Structure formats: structure tokens, C-alpha cells
């Protein structure tokens, strides 16, 4: 694609990056076939190709409008289009640039701005955990629209002493997962303990930055990235940490991009690259030990695995994850359109509920055809979103493995 950037964009870091991405696009349209919002809305401007055209127009001098902003907002950032694209267009980075430029030039209404700010701050507030516990305590009394955002409370269980393991890894504290689904972190620690790996959460680390980055606060997100690197750095430097393990694929996808987002920061560029080299999804850590665990797990659990977009399209870990689950003895039930987004996409399901619910129901309908006993996933957002529309249990796969290991140990004891 030929481009002619406006003078204000030419020879800037963002302009040069965007220009390189735009020039790789040949407008073939393959991306439209796998874009969730295009499938739901049928509007070319709600497809990757259409959004690329809008971003190109802005970079070439056209004045963006609220319509431009709306079409960019509607993007789920699932990056399915990147998996499909034969030209290797880095659409995810381009839409980040486009949103930043458009949001600087198109003011949002006070209502929309307030909603986004409150949503961002609430998810990272110290009051989030007590508010979530209160919501879970009165969950049955809540309106259906609110109840579907509040998961049932489950006991996380006791944690083992992992200090004696020769292999040690770090885990991300995160922002909402410890309050909404503490069983995921606890299960991760126990499963890693079962294969001889000690996992701990570094004090001072928190939200990965994804929430702020996708809610018009990219500078705040960069500050969170630096804070996490500062918290991990002393432990990384001493060489005793073998990996930084992610059990939420959305967080893992964001942290794996720290080096990209901080590449122009002279104080953090190299540190970010060193951190990214250590980041692993929990499936990547457990996979080599699957056969060892298999002998301690029951076979024949009928499960459907929903691979989050941040796992399959951002990180390319769907094949490894599915093979791991098969190696652990799960009978994976196939279903149609596994590559499509479920509609969760971080805060997307709150800001665009109609599209999100259509995508959720389409996904659950496809899964239900296989009659699974449990739906497995690898990201808290997908798990909560899917569970809100089905009575079939939706769990992180590491939770189910942990439960099976504990049940088997109980029988033997």
C-alpha cells in the first residue's frame, strides 16, 4: 500500500512505525473473513481492512471524527486478522497507534470519559477486593446484568511451602484475578509444586498495564510496566528465577510486549527485553511434565477448550495448550469457529455489551454441540464472560488439573 504521511506524522516514531505497517497491507481482504465484529455488524469499517483505511486517512491528514473513533473502539484487538494475514501486517500495533492519535484529536463526551476512567480505576483500586467479596456474598440478590459479572466465590485452599525447590519462578500479582478468582493462582502454585517448581508472587508488582493501555491511558500503562519491571528486576538479576509465569493469557500477552512498548525508553528498554525473555505461559512450564502428571490424573474428562485470543493469536500457544490438555488425559471436544473471539476482550464486554453478548452466545452455542462436562480456558476474562451465559462449568484448565491431583491424593491418603 502506498502512503503519503502528513507533515505532523512524518519522521516521528509513531508515524514511521505506522507507515511501515501500512505499507505491508495489500488490502486482500482475507482478514474480513475472520474478524468477529465484521461478522456481527457487516460493516467494512468494522473490519481490519476498513480500520486500516481509516488510520491511513488520519495519518495522511484527514481529520478524525467520532465515527472514526467508534469504529476503532469496536475493535476487540483479538488479532485474529494477524493470524490470517498473508502479508504479516502487525494490525494490533497499528490500531494502538490509531487509537492514541484519534483519542488525542477527538474528545469523548463527559459520560464516556467518566465511564472509562471509573472502570479503569475501579479494577485497580484497593477497594475492588472487598467490593467483590460483598458482591459475591449477595450474588443471588443482584440484577442479572450485574450478577453475570460477579463469579461465585470458591475457596482457594491451602498453599504448600515451595521455598525448598531448586527451580523457582515468579508470578504476576495482577489486578482483578486475586479477588475474582483466587483459585487460579492457588491452583497454579500447587500444580507447579507437584512438578518440583516453586512459584511466588513478587511484592510491588501489580496490574500488567493492559487495562489502562486499552482505556485511553497509555502513559499510565507504561508507568505500570516500569513498576512491574522494577519489582521483578532484583530477583531477575540474581539469576535464581528461571521464568515469570503467567496464568492469565491477557496479562501474558501484554507483558510479552513490554520490550516493544518501552523500546524508546533508554532506562528500561534493555530491562524490558530481559524480562520478556523470561515470560512463559503456565502451559509452557507444565507441558514438559505432562506425562509425569498423567499417571496421577483420571482419564476421560470430556472438555471443550476455548483458547483465548491472547493465547492463540497474540502468543501462538493454542497448539501447545491443546496438546498439553490431551497429554493430561482430557478428551477434547471439537467445536466450530474456535479461532473466533468470545467477546470478553478485557473491558470490551462492559463498553460494548451487545456485540460481546452476541459473540459469547455464538461461542457457547458452538461449544454446546459437543456436550462437554467442562469448558476450559486460560484467561480470567474469557472464563467469567463465558460462565455468565451457561450452566456448564467454565474453569481455568490449571484449576481442574489441581482439583484432580488433590482428589487423587485424597484417595491414596
N, C-alpha and C positions, 0 to 999 in steps of 0.2 A: 504494500500500500504506500503510495506517495504521500508525503506530508509537507506542510509549509507552516511551521510554528509561528505564532505571533511573537513580536519582539520581546514582550514581557516573559515569555516562556523559553525563548531561545537561549541556549548556553547556560541554563540553570540545571541543578542536579535533577529536580523533578522533571523538567522539560526534556532533558537528554534521556532519562530512563524511559519516560513515556514514549518518546519518539522511537527509540529502539524497539519497544514492544509493538507499537502501531505498525511499524514497517514490516513486521513478520506476518501480520494478518493479511490473508489473501481473499477474505470475505467469501469463503467457500460455503459457509452455512452449515457445516457439519455440527457446530455447537448448538444450533437451534433444536436439533433432534434430541438432545439430552439435557436441555435447560428446563428445570421444573417450572419456573414462572412463565416461560413461553408456552409450555404445555397447558398450564392452567388458564392463562389470560389470552393467549393467541395474538399478542401484540408484538410486532417486530422490535419495538423499542424496549420491550421487556425480555429481550434475548441478549446473549453476549454480543452478537454482531451489531445489534441496534445500539447497545450501550457503548460499544467501542466507537461507533459512528458519532454518538453524542459527545463523548470525551474528546474525540478528534476535532469536532467543531469548536468546542470551547478552547482547546489549545491553539487553534488556528485563528482565534479572535472573536468567535461568536459569543454573544452574551448569554450565559446560562439563565434558565428560568426555573420557576417552581416545578414545572413539568419535567425539566431535566433532572432536578433533584429527586423527584418522585420515582422516576424510572431507575435511578441509581440506588435509591433506598430500597426498592423492591427486590434488588438482587440479594439472594441468600448467601452469596460468597461461598457456595458449595464447591466450586472449582471442578464440577463435572465437565464443564466445557474444556478445561485444560487436559483432562484425560482423553477427551475425544479429538482435540485439535491436532491435525496432521502437521501443523507448522510450528508447534511449540510456543504458541503465544502465551505469555505469562499474564493472563487476564486478571488474576487475583491482585497482583501488584498494580496493574493499570487501574482497576476500579478503586483501589485505595487512593491513588493519586487523584483520580477524577472526583471522588467524594470530597477530598480535602480542599481542592480548588473550588468546587461548586459551593461547598458549605461556607467558604470564606466570602463568596460573592452573592449568595442568595440567603438572606436572613430568614430564619424559621419563625413561625408565629410563637408568641409567648407561651401558648398552651403546649405546642410541640416541643419547644425548648425545655420547658419545665418538666414535661413527661420524661424526656431523655435524661435530664440531669438527675431527677429523683430516682429513676431506675438505676442509673449508674452508681449513684452514691448509696442507695439502699442496699445494693448487692454487696458492697464492700464495707458497710457500716458495722461497727461492733454490736449494734442493736439487732442485726439481721438474725443472729443465732437465737436470742431469746424470743424474738418475734416469731421465728419459725417454730420453735418449741410450743409457743402458745397456740399458734395456728394448728399444729398437729394435735394438741390436746382437745381442741374444739372442732376438729375437722368435720365431723358429722353435721355440725350446725351451720357450716359455711355455705354460701351460694355455690352452685355447681361451677360457675365460671372461675371462682376463686379456689374451690376445693381441688380442681384438677391441677392447680399449680403447687399444691401442698402434698407431698408424698407422706404415706403412713410412716410413723416412727418405728424403727426397728433397733433392737439392742445391738450395739457394736461388739459386745463381748470382750473378754479379757485379752490382753496383748502379751506375747512372750517376751522374755529378756533376750534381745538379739545382739547384745554387745560382744559376745564371745565368738561370733562368726568371723572367719578370716576374710570373707567377701562382704564389703559394706557399700551401700548405696544410699543416696538421698531421695527424698520425695518432696514434691511441691505441696505446701500447705493449702494453696488455693484460696478461694473466697467463699463460695456457697456450698461446695460439696461437704465440708465437715459438718455443717449444720443441717443440710437437707438429707444427706445420705452418708452418715458417718461409717456405715458398714463397709463401704467400698475401700476406704483407707485401711480399716482394721483388717479386712479380708486380704488386702494386698500384702500387709505386713506378715500375716500368718502364712500365706502361701509362699512368700519368699523365704520365710523362716524354714518352711518344710523342705526347701531345696538347698538350705545352707547359706542363705544370703540375709544379712541384717539390713533392715531398712529403717531410716529415721528421718524426721522432718526437721530441717534446719530452722532455728529461730530467726526471725527477721524477714523471712521470705513470705510472700502472700500471693495476691492475685497475679496471674501471668501477664495481665495487661490487655487481654482480648476484649473485655467488656468496655473499657474506656476507648480502645482503639476504634471500635465499631460504633461508638455512640458519640461521635463528633469531638472526641477529646484525645487526639493522637499525642499531643505533648504530655498529657498526664500518663498515657500508656507508656511512653518512653521513660518517664520517671519511675514507673513501676518495674520496668525491665531492668533499669540500672539498680534499683533497690534489691531485686532478687539476685542479680549478679554479685552485688556487694555481700549479701548474706551467704551465698554459696562459695565465694572466692577463697576465703581462708581454708575451707575444707577441701576445695579443689586443689589448691596449691600444695597442701601437704601430701598429696598423692595417694591418700588412703581411700578415697572414694572412687569406685570403679564406674559408676553411672549415676545419672539423675533420672529417676524413673517416673514416668507419667502414667497415671491410671485414668485420666480424662483426656481423650484424644484431642479435644478442642484446645486444652492447655498445651498438650504436647506439640500440636501443630504451630501454635503461636511461639512457644519457646524455641522451637527449631528454626524460627525465622528471626531470632534476636540479632544474629550477625548481619542479616540484611537490613533490619531497621536501624541498627546502630553503626552501620558501616562508615558513616561520615563523622562519627564521634571519636576524636583521637584518644580520649581517655578510656573508651570502652570497646572500641572495635575489635581489638585482639582478644580481650577478655570474653566478649560475646562469642567470638569464633571458638575459643577454647571450651566455653560452656556448651555450645551447640554440639560439639564433638562428643560430649558425654551423654546427651539426652537420648533416652530409649523409652519406647512404649513398654508397658509391663509385659505385653505379649512377646516382645523381642527378648526379654530377660528369661521368661519362663519356657519358651519354645525348645531350647536345647535340653531341658529336663523333662519334657513331656512323657517320654517312655518310663522314666523313673516314677512319675506321679501316676501313670496309667494303672499300675498294679495296685494302687491304693484307692482307686475310684471305681464306681459302678459303671457298667456299660449300658448303652441303650436308651439314654435320656433323649427324647425327641425334642429337638430345639431348632428354632429359627434364629439365625444370626443376622442382625441388622448392622452392617458396617457403617459407622458414621462417616459423613463426607470428609471430616477432618482426618479420619483414619485412612480411607481408601483413595480419595482424590488429592488431599494435601500431602500425605505421607507415603502413599503407595503400599500400605500394610495389610490390605484386605487378604491377599493370598496367604501370607504368613499366618494371619489370625485364624482364617478358616482351617488351614492345615493343622494348626495347634489344637483347635477345638476337636477336630476329627481324631487327632492323635490321643487326646484325652478321653476319648470314648463317647463323645456326643454324636448322636445321629442327626446330622444337619439336614433340615427340610428345605429344599429349594423353593424359591418363590420368584415371581416376575418383578422386573424393574428394581432389582436390588441396588442398582447403581444410583437411583434417584434419591434426593433428599427427603427426609421425613417431615421437614417444615419447622423443626426446632430452631436451629441456627442461632444459638445464643439468645439475644433479646428479640430476635425476629418474631417469635410467636406471640410476643406481647405487643409489638408495634404493628404487626400485620397479621392479626388473628385469623381473618377469613382465608387468606392464602395458606397459612400454616395449618389450619384445620383440614382444608381440602387435601393437602399433601399427606397429613397424618392419616386420614381415613383411607386414602388410596393405598398407602403403605400397609396399614393394618388389614385391609381387605385382601391384599395380595398374600400377606403372611398367613392369614386365617385359612386360606385354601389348603395349606399343608397340615393343618391340625396339630401344631406343636404344643408340647406341655409347658414350655417356657420360651420366652423371647429373650435372646441375649444381645447385648450391645457393649460398647466400650466408651461411652460418654454420658455424663450425668444429664445433659440437656436432652439428648435423644431418649434416654430411659424415662425421664419424667414426662416428656411430651407424649410418647407412645403409650405409657401406662394410663394417661388421662383418658384414653379412648378405648380401652379394652379391659376385660376381666382376666385375661391370660397374664400371668406374672411376667413382668419385664425387669430383668436384672442385669447388672454388670457380670460378665462371664466369670470374673475372678471371685465374686461373691458366691456363685453356685459351686465353683471348684472348692472354695473354702468350706462351705456347708457340707459338701460330700466328704471331704477329708475329715472334718470333725465328727460327722456321723459314723464314718468307718472306724475312727479311733475309739469312739464310744462303744461300738460293738465289740471291739477287740479288748477294751478295758473291762 
